[in-house]
């Protein structure tokens, strides 16, 4: 297709390019907000640097999460899911770094060019979009599994090492099923994105994503199917399940607190282990899944609006894309703070693993002592292990 592009504020999609053959420009008046687009353009100049800063903090924190949660004393079914949640979050942020640097920092976010929209970088963007959507889908379904599994564990009377091992195996199986199902679910999404070559005013060429032409009557069925599947099964449905099981967890938590208050009023002493298990862990998981709800539910609603409202994708969804990305990155990087503040077991393991390692290295440093023996000065090299 022979297309001449002047300028577009979005660096990916062919939505404001003029078709030379037709010599027409699409009228994008429905739902168009000049204020929203101005704010989006203004923020896009900062988005790259903000997102890189968040990734620079979030990637190491997720590595720490993985290291701590995989310690032998931390191997529980819930921690197994949290470990792979950290892997998915870290993968998302690692892939976001080159994307953010090239399309927001190295080049202006509001312009397209042959260097910025080259064949290599636009195909990287194609891979990144598919990879990040898969990682997001896996992460949100892991959040659903966390809520369901925690609710089941609270109401399950079975205890013991054998039961714990069975639950751990079940959790690992759930992770595998979620990962495999997410890839299968997003196959229509993988097949829907395609690039087309465009010619710019300076006679150079570049690449843009083909316009999906949603609600135009000319949209390809595969693209509509992928949008419905992604919006429903990767956004709306998991959020609904999070709401349901989150509410059940909250009800159980409140009931536990009421029972504890009753026992306390009757003079019954509650052990520390009983105190931590039903409240701290459940509260922490509630915060984790609520954060998913805050970041993913609005995006799911916006995706559904793209199906039914004309030009909503170009005028609302795309201008809000950077904001949704930054919220997702914050959600990907904040779990370490939640674990440290709300889980004493995680905090103890972290301190024992990292702080004790530092102090043990400090103790191992050799030191020199000296003393006189008659007329001779004796100097001795000592190691910390020999003191005592």
Secondary structure, DSSP 8 states (H G I E B T S, - for coil): --EEE---SSSSB-SS-EETTTTB-----TT--HHHHHHHHHHHHHHHHHHHHHHHHHHHHHHHHHHHHTSGGG--HHHHHHHHHHHHHHHHHHHHHHHHIIIIIIS-TT---TTTT-HHHHHHHHHHHHHHHHHHHHHHHHHHHHHHHHHHHHH----SHHHHHHHHHHHHHHHHHHHHHHHHHTHHHHHH--EEEEEETTS-EEEEE----TTTT---HHHHHHHHHHHIIIIIHHHHHHHHHHHHHHHHHHHHHHHHHHHHHTT----HHHHIIIIIIHHHHHHHHHHHHHHHHHHHHHHHHHHHSTTHIIIIITTTHHHHHHHHHHHHH-HHHHHHHH-HHHHHHHIIIIIHHHHHHHHHS-EEEEEEETTEEEEEEE-GGG--
